[in-house]
Amino acid sequence: MLQTMREHARGVFGWLIIGSIIAVLAVFGFGALNFFVVSEPAVATVGEGRVTQSEFAAELERQRQQLAASFGDSFDPALVEQLGIPERVLESLINRELLSAAAKDAGLAAPGGELDQIITSMPQFQGDLGFDEDRFRFALQSIGMTPASFRSAMGADLSVDQLTSGVADSSFITEAELRALATVLLQSRDIAWLRLAPSEFEAEVTVSDEALEAFFEARRSAYRAPTRVRVEALRLDRFDFEEAQTISEEAVLAAYEREKAAFEGQEQREAAHILLAETDDRDLAAAQALAEALLERLEAGEDFAALAEEFSDDPGSASDGGRLGAAARGTFVGPFEEALFSMAPGELRGPVETEFGVHILRLDNVFTTELPSFDELAFSLRERLRAEAAEAAFAEAKAKLEVLAYEAPDLTEPAEALGLDLERPAPFSRDGGEGIFATAAVREAAFSAEVREEGYNSEVLEPRDGLAVVLRVIEEIPARDQTLDEVREAVTQEFIAEASARLAEDAAQAVLDELTAGTSIFEVTQAKDREWVREEGLLRTNTELPPALRDAAFRLAPPTAEELRRIDRVRLPSGEQLVLILTDVRPGRYDALSDDQKTSLRAQLAQRSQGIDFTAFRGALARDFPIKRSRSNMTELP
């Protein structure tokens, strides 16, 4: 389990931990197993659990950034809604909360020792001498996370892993199922095929003026030139502003001093507690009496961790000796925090009453977060200052551009005022352009009635983050029918392609008809001067042959004593035609497999079975932990 979590941690937390931990927060929030989290609006509830707006917003933004990265300059923000990303994010978080609720209900918890080993061995937190506690605390504090909430999030993930592993391990496969599956999955087939490519027949195609004219007239609308616009545009790119920024050493030093001041006085306290909650069998007075009794036992020398494990009602810390990790002010509820921050290291305090019950506290350590040295932070601070200065300059220029473009009759004045060059790209249609003029937002603006018909400058458009564009239509080129001479080359290519494809199909069908009539493969080979390709022992898992050929071979019925071969014609996506012959089918033999192959086959069947079992399990969980979605909160994000 420890190795699994290490691998999981490597996948979830990359260097520059800030960005990666956001993904964890999107799933767990700050301290998912902590009793003392302040409430916020939820986009969904799962039983007593909640998916908060901030969790949803963080994960939605992460998905948006991934989408933007994959599309580059052509990214259209409307794709987020068009692809249903918000709903998918919501369902993903609901599923995660559902599994977390089930894990908690089943009493699954992360062993504290394993979590500590995982955290202290993570490469992001290593210094010259191994685990660097200051680096660890600084990284977490940079994104507002405490060691306790980080540890809690990791523990919650492990408990979910335990649950899903338990469901998977409950599936079992019988020997009979394995043998039946082997018969089908490991079946092998002997085939041969003849390939006829359209390119082989191109020389046989005659292109006459009359035929080309008729072909063109039948498809004239396909060659119609669409309405296009010619625009002039102004562009602001934040990258240009970054290159123009000069950051002095004094500014970097001042930024370091600000960082240093922000971290001074950030006192952290490591503590443990025993929570005695009110229950049906125990009222507040009884909880207080038990707390006093336990406090006496602790003062007499009994082990705090052992008593916490036996008596504490906090499932997030009881199994770990009541340890809460390190936390700063503002983490816990009032009475708990007041007591904790008035204690001396090693002191016991209790009973302390909060809305969650009665607590016994132990303060283990008090320390102040150490800021990394100036040399360690200088580069990142300089880049941050450069980015901040560029962002400010970019925002100022964009604001000026918005005003100037709104007030000016064209883009000449804004260009002169901002020192920008007027761009005049090639005309483009509503369906396509080049570069940023291919993005949906730019094309839609260019073809809007306000810009295209009324002649106004567009609003400031942002086809991607850090890029602002304003455009103006200077000419509209109406849609029109093109003459054959204008598109002759394209029409000729399409004419030859279609004609040669038909010739290849006719030739393949002729071969198929001959074979069906009883002509031998040898005779067909001689007559057509072609070579058959053979594949003996073809398996379903073959990845070398074209999938269309492989799938067609396994769709054919096995040969019989009356019909010694099966024949078919296959068209590949490239347009090539294949004449396929199936001559033999051999069932898979489980006993012929090696031990490794049997293990692999069992794993395949188990994976399919586990998928079915898990779907049923998820459905049962949804009945045990009712799900309520609040889509209005999805649109009212903070």
C-alpha positions in Angstrom: 0.0 0.0 0.0 2.9 2.3 0.8 4.4 1.9 -2.6 1.0 2.5 -4.3 0.6 5.8 -2.4 4.2 6.8 -3.3 3.4 6.3 -7.0 0.1 8.1 -6.6 1.9 11.0 -4.9 4.3 11.3 -7.7 1.5 11.5 -10.2 -0.5 14.1 -8.2 2.3 16.3 -6.9 4.8 17.7 -9.4 7.6 20.1 -8.6 6.3 23.7 -8.1 3.8 22.1 -5.8 1.4 25.1 -5.9 -0.2 24.1 -9.1 -0.4 20.4 -8.3 -1.9 20.8 -4.8 -4.7 22.9 -6.3 -5.8 19.7 -8.1 -5.9 17.9 -4.7 -7.8 20.8 -3.2 -10.3 20.5 -6.1 -11.1 17.0 -4.9 -10.7 17.3 -1.1 -10.9 20.9 -0.1 -8.9 22.2 2.8 -8.7 19.4 5.3 -11.4 17.0 4.1 -11.3 14.9 7.3 -11.1 17.8 9.7 -14.0 18.6 12.0 -13.3 22.3 12.0 -13.9 23.5 8.4 -15.9 26.7 7.9 -18.9 26.0 5.6 -19.5 27.5 2.2 -22.1 27.1 -0.6 -22.2 23.6 -2.1 -22.8 22.6 -5.7 -23.8 19.1 -4.5 -24.3 17.2 -1.3 -23.6 13.5 -1.0 -25.2 12.2 2.1 -23.8 14.4 4.8 -20.8 15.3 2.6 -20.5 18.3 0.3 -18.9 19.4 -2.9 -18.2 23.1 -2.4 -18.1 25.9 -4.9 -14.4 26.4 -4.4 -13.7 22.7 -5.1 -15.8 22.8 -8.2 -14.4 26.1 -9.4 -10.8 24.9 -9.0 -11.3 21.7 -10.8 -13.3 23.4 -13.6 -10.5 25.9 -14.1 -7.9 23.1 -14.2 -10.0 21.4 -16.9 -10.3 24.7 -18.8 -6.6 25.2 -18.8 -6.0 21.7 -20.1 -8.4 22.3 -22.9 -6.9 25.6 -23.7 -3.4 24.1 -23.8 -4.5 21.3 -26.2 -6.2 23.8 -28.6 -3.6 26.5 -28.5 -4.5 29.7 -30.3 -7.7 28.1 -31.7 -9.1 27.6 -28.2 -12.7 28.9 -27.9 -13.9 29.4 -24.3 -17.3 28.4 -25.4 -16.0 24.8 -25.9 -16.1 24.4 -22.1 -19.8 24.5 -22.2 -20.2 22.9 -25.6 -18.3 19.8 -24.4 -20.2 19.6 -21.2 -17.1 20.1 -19.0 -18.9 21.6 -16.0 -21.3 18.7 -15.8 -18.5 16.2 -16.1 -16.5 18.0 -13.4 -19.5 18.0 -11.1 -20.1 14.2 -11.6 -16.4 13.5 -11.1 -16.4 15.4 -7.8 -19.6 13.8 -6.7 -18.2 10.3 -7.4 -15.1 11.2 -5.4 -17.2 12.5 -2.5 -19.4 9.4 -2.7 -16.4 7.1 -2.4 -15.0 9.2 0.4 -18.3 8.9 2.3 -18.4 5.2 1.8 -14.8 4.8 2.9 -15.6 6.8 6.1 -18.7 4.8 6.7 -16.7 1.6 6.4 -14.2 2.9 9.0 -11.3 3.0 6.5 -8.5 5.4 7.6 -5.0 6.0 6.5 -2.3 4.6 8.8 -0.5 7.6 10.2 3.0 6.0 10.0 2.6 5.3 6.3 1.4 8.8 5.5 4.4 10.3 7.4 6.8 8.1 5.4 5.1 9.1 2.1 5.2 12.8 2.9 8.8 12.8 4.2 10.0 10.9 1.2 8.4 13.1 -1.5 11.1 14.7 -3.7 9.4 18.1 -3.6 10.3 18.4 0.1 13.9 17.2 0.0 16.9 19.4 0.9 20.6 18.6 1.0 20.2 16.4 4.1 16.8 14.8 3.2 13.4 15.9 4.3 13.4 19.7 4.7 10.7 20.8 7.1 11.0 24.5 6.3 10.6 23.8 2.6 7.6 21.6 3.3 5.9 24.3 5.4 6.8 27.1 3.0 5.3 25.2 0.0 2.1 24.4 1.8 1.7 27.9 3.3 2.2 29.4 -0.1 -1.2 28.1 -1.1 -2.9 28.5 2.2 -2.6 24.8 3.3 -1.5 23.5 6.6 0.5 20.3 7.2 -2.7 18.9 8.9 -4.9 19.6 5.9 -2.3 18.3 3.5 -1.9 15.1 5.5 -5.7 14.8 5.8 -6.1 15.1 2.0 -3.5 12.4 1.4 -5.2 10.2 4.0 -8.6 10.6 2.4 -7.1 9.6 -0.9 -5.6 6.5 0.6 -8.9 5.5 2.3 -10.6 5.8 -1.1 -7.9 3.6 -2.6 -8.5 1.1 0.1 -12.2 1.0 -0.7 -11.8 0.7 -4.4 -9.2 -2.0 -3.9 -11.6 -3.9 -1.7 -14.3 -3.8 -4.3 -11.9 -4.9 -7.0 -10.5 -7.7 -4.8 -14.0 -9.0 -4.1 -14.4 -10.0 -7.8 -13.4 -13.6 -8.6 -13.1 -15.5 -11.8 -13.9 -19.3 -12.1 -11.8 -21.7 -14.1 -14.7 -22.4 -16.4 -15.0 -18.7 -17.2 -11.3 -18.5 -18.0 -11.5 -21.5 -20.3 -14.6 -20.2 -22.2 -13.0 -16.8 -22.6 -9.7 -18.3 -23.8 -11.6 -20.3 -26.5 -13.0 -17.0 -28.0 -10.3 -14.4 -27.2 -7.3 -16.7 -28.2 -9.0 -18.0 -31.3 -6.6 -17.9 -34.3 -7.5 -17.6 -38.0 -5.6 -18.2 -41.3 -6.4 -15.6 -43.9 -5.1 -14.3 -47.2 -5.9 -11.1 -49.0 -5.4 -9.3 -52.3 -4.9 -5.6 -52.3 -6.2 -3.3 -55.0 -5.4 0.4 -54.5 -7.1 3.2 -56.4 -3.8 4.7 -57.3 -3.1 1.6 -59.5 -6.0 2.6 -61.7 -5.4 6.3 -62.1 -3.7 5.8 -65.4 -6.9 4.2 -66.7 -9.0 7.2 -66.0 -9.8 9.4 -69.0 -10.4 13.0 -68.2 -12.3 14.7 -71.0 -13.6 18.3 -70.9 -17.2 17.0 -71.2 -16.8 14.6 -68.3 -15.1 17.1 -66.1 -17.8 19.7 -66.9 -20.5 17.3 -66.0 -18.8 16.3 -62.8 -18.3 20.0 -61.8 -21.9 20.9 -62.6 -23.2 18.1 -60.4 -21.2 19.4 -57.5 -21.1 23.1 -58.3 -22.4 24.1 -54.8 -19.5 22.2 -53.2 -17.1 24.6 -55.0 -19.0 27.8 -54.1 -16.7 30.4 -52.6 -18.2 31.4 -49.2 -18.6 35.0 -48.0 -15.3 36.3 -46.7 -14.3 39.4 -45.0 -11.1 41.4 -45.2 -10.2 43.0 -41.8 -7.6 45.2 -40.2 -6.7 44.4 -36.6 -4.7 45.5 -33.6 -3.1 43.0 -31.3 -1.8 43.3 -27.7 0.3 40.3 -26.5 1.2 40.1 -22.8 4.4 38.3 -23.8 5.6 41.4 -25.5 5.1 43.3 -22.3 7.1 40.7 -20.3 10.1 41.1 -22.6 10.0 44.9 -22.1 10.1 44.7 -18.3 13.4 45.3 -16.5 13.4 44.2 -12.9 16.1 45.8 -10.7 18.0 43.9 -7.9 16.5 46.5 -5.5 13.0 45.5 -6.5 13.7 41.8 -6.0 15.3 42.5 -2.6 12.2 44.6 -1.6 9.9 41.7 -2.7 12.0 39.3 -0.6 11.6 41.6 2.4 7.9 41.7 1.9 7.8 37.9 1.8 9.9 37.8 4.9 7.6 40.2 6.7 4.6 38.2 5.7 6.1 35.1 7.2 7.4 36.6 10.4 5.1 35.8 13.3 3.5 32.9 11.4 3.5 30.7 14.5 2.7 27.1 14.0 1.6 24.7 16.8 1.7 20.9 16.6 -0.9 19.3 18.8 -2.9 16.2 19.5 -6.4 15.9 20.9 -9.0 13.4 22.2 -12.6 14.3 21.2 -15.5 13.1 23.2 -18.6 13.8 21.2 -22.2 13.9 22.5 -24.1 10.7 21.5 -27.4 9.1 22.1 -25.7 7.3 25.0 -23.6 10.1 26.3 -24.7 13.7 27.1 -22.4 16.7 27.6 -22.1 16.2 31.3 -21.0 12.6 30.8 -18.5 13.6 28.1 -17.0 16.2 30.5 -16.8 13.6 33.3 -15.0 11.2 31.0 -12.7 13.9 29.8 -11.7 14.7 33.4 -11.1 11.0 34.1 -8.9 10.6 31.1 -7.0 13.8 31.9 -6.2 12.3 35.4 -5.0 9.1 33.7 -2.8 11.1 31.3 -1.3 13.2 34.2 -0.6 9.9 35.9 1.6 8.9 32.9 -0.7 6.9 30.6 0.0 7.0 26.9 -1.9 9.8 25.1 -1.9 7.9 21.7 -3.3 4.8 23.2 -6.1 6.6 25.0 -6.9 8.7 21.8 -7.1 5.5 19.8 -9.5 3.9 22.3 -11.7 6.9 23.2 -11.5 9.7 20.6 -14.5 10.3 18.3 -12.4 12.1 15.7 -12.0 9.5 12.9 -9.4 11.6 11.2 -6.9 11.6 14.1 -7.9 8.8 16.5 -6.0 6.0 14.7 -2.9 8.3 14.6 -2.7 8.9 18.3 -4.9 12.0 18.1 -2.3 14.0 16.2 -3.5 17.0 14.3 -0.2 18.1 12.8 0.9 21.7 12.7 -1.5 24.6 12.3 -1.5 28.4 12.5 -4.2 30.6 14.0 -7.5 30.5 12.1 -7.5 26.8 11.6 -9.7 25.6 14.5 -12.9 26.8 16.1 -12.7 29.5 18.8 -12.5 27.8 22.2 -10.2 25.1 20.8 -7.8 27.6 19.3 -7.9 29.9 22.4 -6.8 27.0 24.6 -4.2 25.7 22.1 -2.5 29.1 21.7 -2.3 29.7 25.4 -0.5 26.5 26.2 3.2 25.7 26.7 4.9 22.8 24.9 4.2 19.5 26.7 1.1 20.9 28.5 -2.2 19.0 28.8 -5.4 21.0 28.8 -9.0 20.0 29.3 -11.9 19.6 29.3 -12.3 22.2 26.4 -15.9 22.4 25.1 -16.7 23.2 21.5 -19.6 22.7 19.2 -18.2 19.3 18.3 -17.9 18.0 21.9 -15.4 17.9 24.7 -11.6 17.9 24.0 -8.4 17.0 25.8 -5.5 18.9 24.2 -1.8 18.3 24.3 0.7 20.8 22.8 3.7 19.1 21.3 5.7 21.8 19.6 5.8 25.5 18.8 7.8 26.9 15.9 7.9 29.7 13.3 8.0 29.1 9.6 11.5 29.8 8.1 11.6 31.6 4.8 14.0 30.2 2.2 17.1 32.3 1.6 17.2 35.3 -0.8 19.4 33.3 -3.3 16.9 30.4 -3.3 13.9 32.7 -4.0 15.6 35.5 -6.2 14.8 33.9 -9.6 11.2 33.1 -8.8 10.7 36.5 -7.2 12.2 38.2 -10.3 10.0 36.3 -12.6 6.9 37.0 -10.5 7.7 40.7 -10.5 8.2 40.6 -14.2 4.9 38.8 -14.7 3.1 41.2 -12.4 4.6 44.3 -14.1 3.7 42.8 -17.5 0.2 42.0 -16.4 -0.3 45.6 -15.1 1.1 47.1 -18.3 -1.0 44.7 -20.4 -4.2 45.5 -18.5 -3.5 49.2 -18.8 -2.9 49.0 -22.5 -6.0 46.8 -23.0 -8.2 49.3 -21.1 -6.9 52.1 -23.3 -7.5 50.0 -26.4 -11.1 49.4 -25.2 -11.8 53.1 -24.9 -10.0 54.1 -28.1 -11.6 51.4 -30.2 -15.0 52.3 -28.9 -14.6 56.0 -29.6 -12.7 55.9 -32.9 -14.3 55.5 -36.3 -11.5 53.1 -37.4 -8.3 51.7 -35.9 -5.9 54.3 -37.1 -6.1 56.5 -34.0 -5.8 53.6 -31.5 -2.8 52.2 -33.5 -1.0 55.6 -33.3 -1.9 56.1 -29.7 -0.6 52.7 -28.5 2.2 52.4 -31.0 0.8 49.3 -32.6 1.0 48.1 -36.2 -2.2 47.5 -38.1 -2.4 43.9 -39.3 -4.2 43.1 -42.5 -4.5 39.3 -42.7 -5.8 37.3 -45.7 -9.6 37.4 -46.1 -11.3 34.6 -44.2 -14.7 33.1 -44.0 -17.1 32.4 -41.1 -15.7 28.8 -41.1 -12.0 29.3 -41.2 -9.0 31.6 -41.2 -5.3 31.5 -40.2 -3.7 32.0 -36.8 -5.8 33.9 -34.3 -8.3 34.6 -37.1 -9.2 30.9 -37.1 -10.5 31.1 -33.5 -14.2 31.0 -33.1 -14.4 34.2 -31.0 -12.6 36.3 -33.7 -14.6 34.9 -36.6 -17.9 35.4 -34.8 -17.0 39.0 -34.0 -16.0 39.7 -37.6 -19.2 38.3 -38.9 -21.5 39.9 -36.3 -24.0 42.5 -37.7 -22.5 45.3 -35.6 -19.0 44.8 -37.1 -19.7 43.4 -40.6 -22.8 45.3 -41.5 -22.7 48.5 -39.4 -18.9 49.0 -39.7 -18.1 49.4 -36.0 -14.8 48.4 -34.4 -15.2 45.1 -32.5 -15.0 44.8 -28.8 -11.6 43.8 -27.3 -11.5 40.1 -28.0 -9.4 37.6 -26.0 -8.9 34.5 -28.2 -6.5 33.2 -25.5 -5.2 34.3 -22.2 -2.8 37.2 -22.5 -3.8 38.1 -26.0 -6.2 41.0 -26.8 -7.4 41.8 -30.3 -9.6 44.5 -31.9 -10.7 44.2 -35.5 -12.6 46.1 -38.1 -14.1 44.9 -41.4 -12.8 46.9 -44.3 -14.3 44.8 -47.1 -16.9 42.1 -47.5 -16.4 39.6 -50.3 -19.8 38.1 -51.2 -20.3 34.4 -51.7 -20.3 33.4 -55.3 -20.3 30.5 -57.7 -16.8 29.8 -59.0 -16.1 28.8 -62.6 -14.6 25.5 -63.5 -11.4 27.3 -64.6 -11.0 28.8 -61.2 -11.1 25.4 -59.5 -10.1 23.1 -62.3 -7.1 21.6 -60.5 -9.2 20.6 -57.4 -12.1 19.3 -59.6 -9.7 17.2 -61.7 -8.1 15.7 -58.6 -11.5 14.8 -57.2 -12.7 13.4 -60.5 -9.7 11.1 -60.8 -9.9 10.0 -57.2 -13.5 9.0 -57.5 -13.1 7.3 -60.9 -10.0 5.3 -59.7 -11.8 4.3 -56.5 -14.7 2.9 -58.6 -12.3 1.0 -60.8 -10.6 -0.5 -57.8 -14.0 -1.5 -56.3 -15.1 -3.0 -59.6 -11.8 -5.0 -59.9 -12.2 -6.3 -56.3 -15.8 -7.3 -56.9 -14.7 -9.1 -60.1 -12.1 -11.1 -58.1 -14.7 -11.8 -55.4 -17.2 -13.1 -58.1 -14.6 -15.4 -59.6 -13.7 -16.9 -56.3 -17.3 -17.3 -55.4 -17.8 -19.2 -58.7 -15.1 -21.6 -57.7 -12.0 -20.2 -59.4 -8.8 -21.2 -57.4 -6.6 -18.6 -55.7 -3.8 -19.7 -58.0 -5.8 -19.1 -61.2 -6.9 -15.6 -60.0 -3.3 -14.8 -59.1 -2.1 -15.8 -62.6 -4.9 -14.0 -64.4 -4.6 -10.8 -62.5 -0.8 -10.8 -62.1 -1.2 -10.1 -58.4 0.3 -11.6 -55.2 -1.8 -12.8 -52.3 -0.6 -11.9 -48.8 -1.0 -14.6 -46.2 -1.3 -14.4 -42.4 -1.5 -17.6 -40.4 -2.6 -17.6 -36.8 -4.1 -14.2 -36.8 -5.2 -13.2 -33.3 -7.8 -10.6 -32.2 -5.0 -8.7 -30.5 -3.0 -8.1 -33.8 -2.0 -4.5 -34.1 0.1 -4.8 -37.3 -2.7 -5.4 -39.8 -5.3 -2.7 -40.7 -8.1 -2.9 -38.1 -10.8 -3.1 -40.8 -9.1 -6.2 -42.2 -8.6 -7.9 -38.8 -12.2 -7.2 -37.7 -13.6 -8.4 -41.1 -11.6 -11.6 -40.7 -13.2 -12.3 -37.3 -16.7 -11.5 -38.5 -16.7 -14.2 -41.1 -18.3 -17.5 -40.1 -15.8 -20.4 -39.8 -15.3 -22.6 -43.0 -17.3 -25.9 -43.1 -16.8 -29.3 -44.8 -19.2 -28.0 -47.5 -17.7 -24.6 -47.8 -13.9 -24.8 -47.3 -13.3 -21.0 -47.5 -15.1 -17.8 -46.6 -14.8 -14.8 -48.8 -15.4 -11.1 -48.3 -14.5 -7.7 -49.7 -13.1 -5.0 -47.4 -12.7 -1.3 -48.0 -10.0 0.4 -46.0 -10.3 4.1 -44.8 -7.7 5.0 -47.4 -10.0 3.8 -50.2 -8.0 0.6 -50.9 -10.0 -2.5 -51.6 -9.1 -5.9 -50.2 -10.4 -9.3 -51.2 -10.3 -11.4 -48.1 -10.3 -15.2 -47.8 -10.6 -17.1 -44.5 -9.4 -20.7 -44.7 -9.1 -22.0 -41.1 -10.3 -21.2 -37.6 -8.7 -22.7 -34.5 -10.3 -22.2 -31.0 -8.0 -20.9 -28.3 -6.5 -23.5 -25.9 -6.3 -22.4 -22.3 -4.0 -25.3 -21.4 -1.5 -24.2 -24.0 -0.9 -20.9 -22.3 2.1 -20.2 -20.2 1.7 -19.2 -16.5 2.3 -15.6 -17.4 -0.3 -15.7 -20.2 -2.8 -17.3 -17.9 -2.2 -14.6 -15.4 -2.6 -11.9 -18.1 -5.9 -13.5 -19.3 -7.2 -13.7 -15.8 -6.4 -10.1 -15.3 -8.3 -9.1 -18.5 -11.4 -11.0 -17.4 -11.1 -9.7 -13.8 -10.8 -6.1 -15.0 -14.0 -6.5 -17.0 -15.7 -8.2 -14.0 -14.5 -5.5 -11.7 -15.9 -2.8 -14.0 -19.3 -4.4 -13.8 -19.1 -4.9 -10.1 -18.0 -1.3 -9.5 -20.8 0.1 -11.5 -23.3 -1.8 -9.4 -21.4 -0.7 -6.2 -21.6 2.9 -7.2 -25.3 2.6 -7.8 -25.8 1.1 -4.3 -23.8 3.9 -2.8 -26.0 6.5 -4.5 -29.0 4.9 -2.7 -27.2 4.9 0.7 -25.8 8.4 0.3 -28.5 10.5 -1.5 -27.1 13.0 -4.0 -28.5 16.4 -4.4 -27.2 18.8 -7.0 -27.4 22.6 -6.8 -26.8 23.8 -10.3 -27.6 27.4 -9.4 -24.4 27.4 -7.3 -22.5 26.2 -10.3 -23.2 29.4 -12.1 -22.8 31.7 -9.0 -19.1 30.9 -8.4 -17.2 33.1 -6.0 
